[in-house]
Amino acid sequence: MTGESLKYAAVILPLKLKMGVTYLIPKELENIVLPGSRVRVVMSKREYIAVVRRVTDNCSGFAGKLKEIIRVEPIPEVTEKEFELWEWIASYYMCTVGEVYRAAFTSAIIEQENKKPRKKLKQSGEGKAFVTLSEAQEKAFNEINLCFLKGIPALLEGITGSGKTEIYIRLAKGEIDKGKSVLYMVPEIALSRQLSDRLNKVFGDRLLVFHSKQTPAERFRIHKVLRESSAGEGYIVLGLRSAVFLPFRELGLIIVDEEHDSSYKQNDPAPRYNGRDCAMMLGKIHSARVVLGSATPSLESQFNAASGRYIPVLLKERFFGAETPEVKVIDTIREFKRGKMNGLFSHELLDEIETTLAKGEQVLIFRNRRSYSPLVQCTNCGHIPLCTHCNVPLNYHKGRGVLLCHYCEFRVDYSPVCPVCSEATLADKGSGTEKIEEKIGEIFPNANVARFDAEVTKSKREESRILKEFASGKIDILVGTQMISKGFDFEDLSLVAIIQADSMLAIDDFRANERAFQLLTQLSGRTGRKHVRGKIIVQSAQPAHPVYSSFEAGSDTVYDLLSERKEFDYPPYVRLIKITLRDRNRERLFEYANLLGSMMKKLRSIECSGPFTPVTDKIRGEFLQVFWLKFPRNRGTNVKTSLKEILTTFEQGRSSLTIAADVDPA
């Protein structure tokens, strides 16, 4: 000890710790260790950078010898507003504050402080004038401002191509001109990269782009700029869900675009938060205005609008009168029986593609599965190669010559020889974007065909190249996954085709119909943006399904899903928590799951279902069991408190077991 101290620091470590941790403050640091300070400490023989939550003059209840703080790090302090958000997230999503801290500040970002010199933010000049709003946009803009005057968030429901972005930009410009900052959230990195060019023309060096694919140095630089910004110095931050953790000083407006998108939800690791819902809390903490936007608002947001928590604002006209696309659903079973299918493609679709290309226009083909095929199977003995760590088939990636697990990245070189019967009879089954790209290229050899999925867009440069070439017309046919469905604007794209559309519905999820309709609507918005009317073709073996009939009829939503949710007690009328247990020993896991289930089923106000064995019952060497918990919306705090106590106690002494609570699972 470097000197007696009567002061103690309760700190937050970037760890999953159920209890608080206290350290002695050395005499020489007493005047500089404050709430929010970053301090270096030792825990279990490892050094960490912790955040001081409180400084006290006593440490009652602890009889052992406390460790001292090593030093104060030269990193800006965490503000009380940041603590408030962290603690709300930890409470609502049933995790520890340490896990939230770890998400907000990765060690890589923190360590950038010691790297010098630091680059300055690139200056991009003064912003230019923005697009004049149409009459419909001006009306929506004014209605949103009326919502703000009432202190209630606005829910902008604007059809695809209606020009929601121009309204967001006008709203943001008003805040920047007042010296306040703006958080503009989008669900996908690809969308942020395209939108950043647009925003840069208006906001110039006031624009900051933030997402997880940036280098730690880039992300730290944005942290630093926001923390050191002076009063009246507003920035617009374009970011993904993690942008809610940025240290805003004077936050005036939050925009959550495509608010329905499931990409806003973090699945693993904890905190398993929803960026949209955290943005709502962030707005409350900062007294900032909030606008949510979507062509297909989530049922949760529709429920909140009906309950008066949001005010709906409608924008039902396409920008400057562009026509809504024509929709055609093709019955693939009927076409197959009539001999009018060419592999994956109906003759009618191929005719439409040929006509579109002949007019010098572009085609987008959608298949929400990357790879060449989702599995390979021996035609002699029936063997399907599986991942050795996960109980799932290996995906075939033909271009790379590998069989790959999409859960853990385990891979083996592809060979047509079956490892079981030794016959060269392994054949691909099913189709992914890579196969569709190959087959459509064979049918249209003179067309320039490209692919846009997570595999080919790993590098920022390649992603930008594909988008620019498609936007400029160099690419005739683009085959893509869900990455391409949101927000992109391609002037010459007039035909969108959806291959094997029924895969969107064949999901064990009560939101499947809602998500499928949202995706169809988003895809329709990519076509017919300017001078031509677009067309969208859906290939389905279930053409009479309510999702397709609603979409084909031009409905705003797929039948009355809210009434259906209410009838069967599903969100948004109740709360839902998914509990997942993991253990490397299957029998031990079953024993633990049955025991935990008997404890949870005794809780009042909870309907506990399970344990269930999920379809994918083994991931990264761990077996899985799942519970689903339903409870009334007004019982959330009490239920979570009781449940957290049970889970914490149950996990103690069972070192092989991992329990994850997912509140409001996507």
Protein Blocks (a to p, Z undefined) as FASTA:
>chain_A
ZZdcfbdcdddddbdcfbdcdddddfklmmmmcghiacdddeehiacddddfbdcfbdeh
iabdcdddfbdcdbdcddfklmmmmmmmmmmnopafklmmmmmmcfklmmmmmpccdddd
ddebjadddddddfklmmmmmmmmmmmmnopacdddddehklpmmmmmmmmmmmmmnopa
cddddfbfklmmmmmmmmmmmnmmmbccddfkbcfklmmmmmmmmmmpcehiacdddddf
klmmpccfbdcbdcdehklpmklpcfbdcddddfklmmmmmmmmnopacddddfbdcfkl
mmmmmnopaccdddfbdeehiacdddddddfklmmmnopaghjbcfklmmmmmmmmmnop
acdddddbecjbfbdcdfknopacddfkbccdddddfknopacdfklopacdddfbdfkl
opafbccedjdfklmmmmmmmmmmmbccddddfklmmpmklmmmmmmmmmnopambdcdd
fklmgopacfklcbdcdehkllmmmcccfklmmmmmmmmmmmmmmgoklmpccddddddf
blmbmklmmmmnopabecjfklmmmmnopafkbccdddddddfblklmmmmmmmmmmmmm
mpghiacedddddfblcgehiacddddddddfklmmmmmmmmmmmmmmmmgoplmbccdd
dehiZZ
